[in-house]
Amino acid sequence: MENEERQLIETVDEDGNVINFELFDIVEVDNQEYALLLPADDDEDSEDSEIVLMRLTKDGEDYLFETIEDDEEFNRVEEYIKTLEDEEDDEEE
C-alpha cells in the first residue's frame, strides 16, 4: 500500500475491550455494505492474520460496524468474497 493512509477503526467488544482494526476493503452484497478488517495490532507481515467481516450501516455521517449474527448472511458474504478472490487468482495466471 504505497502512499495510502491506513484507515484505523476502533471497536468495542461485548466485554468492553477496545480492539483496533485496519480497514482492508469494503464490499457490497445485496445492496448492503460489509467491511473487511484486519487486526491493527498484528504484525503487518503476518500471513496468518485473520480478516474480520462486519456489516456497515450509516448513522447520519457516521458508519457503524456491526457483528453479523445471522449465519446465512455471513455465509452469503463469505462466498461472495471467495468468488472475488478466485477471479483475482484467474487474472494473475
TAFEN-V931656 format. One record per backbone hydrogen bond with DSSP energy under -1.0 kcal/mol. NH is the residue of the N-H (numbers start at 1). CO is the residue of the C=O. Records with the same first field share a line. If there is no record, write none. Layout:
NH: CO ; CO
This chain:
9: 21
11: 19
13: 17
16: 13
19: 11
21: 9
22: 38
23: 7
24: 36
25: 36
27: 34
29: 32
32: 29
34: 27
35: 54
36: 25
37: 52
38: 22
40: 20
46: 43
52: 37
54: 35
55: 66
56: 33
57: 64
59: 62
62: 59
64: 57
66: 55
74: 70
75: 71
76: 72
77: 73
78: 74
79: 75
80: 76
81: 77
82: 78
83: 79
84: 80
85: 81
86: 82
87: 83
88: 84
89: 85
90: 86
91: 87
92: 88
93: 89
